[in-house]
Amino acid sequence: MPGKLKVKIVAGRHLPVMDRASDLTDAFVEVKFGNTTFKTDVYLKSLNPQWNSEWFKFEVDDEDLQDEPLQITVLDHDTYSANDAIGKVYIDIDPLLYSEAATVISGWFPIYDTIHGIRGEINVIVKVDLFNDLNRFRQSSCGVKFFCTTSIPKCYRAVIIHGFVEELVVNEDPEYQWIDRIRTPRASNEARQRLISLMSGELQRKIGLKVLEMRGNAVVGYLQCFDLEGESGLVVRAIGTACTLDKLSSPAAFLPACNSPSKEMKEIPFNEDPNPNTHSSGPSTPLKNQTYSFSPSKSYSRQSSSSDTDLSLTPKTGMGSGSAGKEGGPFKALLRQQTQSALEQREFPFFTLTAFPPGFLVHVGGVVSARSVKLLDRIHNPDEPETRDAWWAEIRQEIKSHAKALGCHAVVGYSESTSICEEVCILSASGTAAVLNPRFLQDGTLEGCLEQRLEENLPVGCGFCHIPYDELNMPFPAHLTYCYNCRKQKVPDVLFTTIDLPTDATVVGKGCLIQARLCRLKKKAQAEANATAISNLLPFMEYEVHTQLMNKLKLKGMNALFGLRIQITVGENMLMGLASATGVYLAALPTPGGIQIAGKTPNDGSYEQHISHMQKKINDTIAKNKELYEINPPETSEELIGSPIPEPRQHSRLLRSQSESSDEVTELDLSHGKKDAFVLEIDDTDALEDVHSLLTDVPPPPGFYSCNTEIMPGINNWTSEIQMFTSVRVTRLSSLNLTNQALNKNFNDLCENLLKSLYFKLRSMIPCCLCHVNFTVSLPEDELIQVTVTAVAITFDKNQALQTTKTHVEKSLQRASTDNEELLQFPLELCSDSIPSHPFPPAKEHLESASSNSGIPAAQRATSVDYSSFADRCSSWIELIKLKAQTIRRGSIKTTVTVEKASPMGEGNFRNRSAPPCANSTVGVVKMTPLSFIPGAKITKYLGIINMFFIRETTSLREEGGVSGFLHAFIAEVFAMVRAHVAALGGNAVVSYIMKQCVFMENPNKNQAQCLINVSGDAVVFVRESDLEVVSTQHPTANCQPLCAGGEVTT
Amino acid sequence: MTSELDIFVGNTTLIDEDVYRLWLDGYSVSDAVALRVRSGILEQTGATAAVLQSDTMDHYRTFHMLERLLHAPPKLLHQLIFQIPPSRQALLIERYYAFDEAFVREVLGKKLSKGTKKDLDDISTKTGITLKSCRRQFDNFKRVFKVVEEMRGSLVDNIQQHFLLSDRLSRDYAAIVFFANNRFETGKKKLQYLSFGDFAFCAELMIQNWTLGAVGEAPTDPDSQVDDMDVDLDKEFLQDLKELKVLVADKDLLDLHKSLVCTTLRGKLTVFSEMEANFKNLSRGLVNVAAKLTHNKDVRDLFVDLVEKFVEPCRSDHWPLADVRLFLNQYSASVHSLDGFRHQALWDRYMGTLRGCLLRLYHD
């Protein structure tokens, strides 16, 4: 009995009128956990009842604590008939189970009914007393932290990144049980909501157990999805990356991502020693291996390679790594071995992360993806989810072998998805093949010298672009050139990845959102015939999506894609493909050639004219785009790169393999790259259509940028104004024009118009950037296309650029240095530990490596690097001071607390939550963002994962404003419930927010509609940087003294 | 290709002030889109008409959902569904409760009942304000009236507290409630020249001086029937006003009053002779208005009487406003020198307010 859950029902407000006669309500509350139920008294005749109940205590196993949600039901008491339910609140108490997260859940929760929506609010306090019982056989995994964020959370450092964890649980869908025929829609919806809540609790617990087995303490990049398989059941599956995280002693030691990348980008020294250990080279056509398998039953499975790659997987598996090890220098081989051994222990060397600690990512191979078409069969035994497990294992195995073919041991930015239509299901997985630094993958038992050499030799800003595969045994044909940054290693002409842009990457100009959109008609068919038809279509779709992406990338004058996500959706009579990515110009890669149009009938004069006209249009567009995105590489790149320092060059020549020749060749290769043009032949209508679709993409209006990655390359002066939004459109295709072309045009228009609408709506935020633009396509019915977009608009300051942050840093620098000499020395020592290791080793390690590094003259490194890490360090010190100051203030003066409470915005995180809820307090602002950070603010605490599932149904669709009114209200309600839960946890923001599912079904004839929404994110507490500054100026040097002393102790 | 469903939901609810105004003014979505197109927004932003249509629909839907909350503004502050910055909330409320001058002049002093609501069609035609907007404004009046009608305490404060309106707007609503409760006639042709501001000014003076709340002594027994202290005129005071009749009924007193006024004002008025000639008529008019206030019917005609008995005669003699002020000051002050008159306090309470009202009402 290792836990006691305590619940108190305080009050309700804005309850609906349940008694028409008196226009009032006699409300009471049922509190249920597991099989135990408590009830409050009936509060007669009030719409704002004050129950002020006793503490209801549940004594439960921690296993149940993890699985079960707390269920609060508000009812209207009726003497003569059955009590009427007003609505329910489900509270996930998981955040109370880790020591560092929330300690109490307290606040106003919207009372939700699946038929009527939100009906008033209820004030609840929840606490958990956990009794630690470490010796028993563990079924629970209390204490494992979960993060949706796909990078190391801001106030933690990664000690070890263990790797992939996955789990799935299956059950029958209550909606399809026989009992559903006799129960009310409300009962059915509630059964479903409750079941999914239970299943996700169980799933999380099981994943937690796996993490504990791996000796980790957290899951980062946790992604949980539901597959509503209809008749055949309900699958809840999750993937994530197990890590061992350490909380940073100072809660905000590092500037948020919005600042740090910008600084690093600006201040990276380009004369840094490039990686001298070349082992191999080879091309990377980014999107590379797909296999389509279709297996109607376990016994029968078929595989086929897609047409855009000449790769047959199995023969080449392992080749990349094996031969590369031989060819590379001895040091590189060592690295390889180590990585390999670290990774080979794992079944799947996959990482769901998209952003990494500096130095983690060594090389990137390209995108790997696999899809398979399956026929769903009824899940007979929910306790044995083997079939689904086997399906996914198959796909993962494929991904793994694709990565190997690219000479990579690992897959990063990994994700999985499904698309279901009737009994056919497409399983998809994709990621980016990569070579990783072993340092983070195992316990820190590596020899120091290796580690150091690694760090020393890592090329900054271009290393990840260098090809990891063997040049002589390229897995596919591609153009290779020497890296434009270091000029030592080979790079491909384009690079596609599913990860975020590494913070140290050198980018020219700004990036932009690039989408490929595609529809293909398919004959209606049943079961196996249908599945076969789909798997036959898939390779062509992948190929066309890829071509479109490539064309659009060239049209933008860019050479790399980040955050690539290809979604293939299956419908009754069509397949849809939507690929989104952020295009950038990587300084390390060659300038992309233009697009050349070639006609096949050169005799026809008018045709020739037409072609040349098109060619001109395309050339103009490329020129315009280059201007728009500020891509002017020839001058910049030359300047930025400079000439490599002679000494390291010699050094590198020594270790270089014979496959690479002298520097003159390098120069030759460089010039060669520019000549390369992409030829588009428009001999058929398809190509013509391609060209047209290329030119119809309208650039965003002036002042707007968009990307689907975390941050926009080339913009770094974000202001604090953010607006997260969800937009949904459903379009009906008229059945007359169902040809591939018409479909494509419709789909293209739908997406373009949606974007245009967004730009128009958000015009007041200009200059602004839409970040993390996430499109989801579904085909709910014949002829219906639903597109859902979630993104965040962030304003940025055009003029103020970096100056403000710099002066801020400078100020703090000065202050720190004048305060205490000792303090200055500490960071200076830190500097010798260069960027790759920062911010991950703890302070102690820092110093160790610093001392062992002392042989290397610090002067060799550019001061700017030191400067930024120094500044980070400094600001963290100052934060500590401020925090201290704040606690002192809070502790000693009571009135201060009330003042803080009175501030209605709730931005101050130090909210006094034990205080009784004030009836007339305004609602605190809760920010929501799909990003992992909040611009202009520091995340000081992670309060736990938010994972919510809601169903809303109506039988009075017209009265609720039609489908738009219904869904608009529902999404607003979902946002409200997320915000309320975060506020109750004591947080003021949700980061890494994602709407994973929005399934909408309507039946206008019956005046009915139903919608299911699943959202998740991380509840956090953040503090505005400006607030921190104010505090710091209020508490000047005097407060610094004790802290400086503390600093000495740690040194 | 038609959009079946098209929505945009922000974590912070987007409010477009221009669209809000169009919505408040009662335009349909298509009219609003047409008006927006005419405003040149398409050229400014490079958007298409379809984008504008979708945007307008979205905003209208949001406003429609917000309307329920706007009916009880404190709910808007406490609700969790729409995250709206406080300044925007204030703007939403203030604009929602704002009204058109033309409309308020039509219904001021009328009973806020179903009967009046039926006349909104005519008002809409007459004023050119859309019927929808008329309904909103009428319903606002009625809603505020219902809430504060029975409430104790200051009318303005009550309105401010329950509807979170600005001070200015709360005062206007206080006037509307006061007029509606006392059913003052404002629609007569004679009164057409008066603006809502004129009436609101008078209402404020009357609330301050002529109601029960004005006496300043809150009833000791909370259960006593004098609940709505600021909304109803002080009945006792109105009864007492009969006592003033002696000022015109007693000929000596009237003559003495006249001579006192004339002596002081001689040479100071440009219209002295007209004043002297008209004094008895004017005084009779003013005192008779007071004496008649015991009857509800005459209370309703207060403004008609004031204009008929005082404003019009003066205006026909072309009194400048400064002269009216001098006269009224002297007229009320001289009464203190009338030894035979015992109701000085009553006279001041009556005349103090009336003087203010008359000065405000005296214009073209």
Interface residues (C-beta under 8 A of the other chain):
Chain A: R13 H14 W108 P110 I118 E121 P701 Q723 M724 F725 T726 S727 V728 R729 V730 T731 R732 L733 S734 N746 D749 L750 N753 K756 S757 L758 Y759 F760 K761 R763 L784 Q786 P904 N920 T922 V923 V925 V926 K927 M928 G961 V963 S964 G965 L967 H968 A969 I971 A972 E973 F975 A976 R979 A980 F1000
Chain B: M1 T2 S3 E4 L5 D6 I7 F8 V9 G10 N11 T12 T13 L14 T45 G46 A47 T48 A50 V51 L52 S54 D55 M57 D58 R61 T62 H64 M65 K75 L77 H78 Q79 L80 I81 F82 Q83 P85 P86
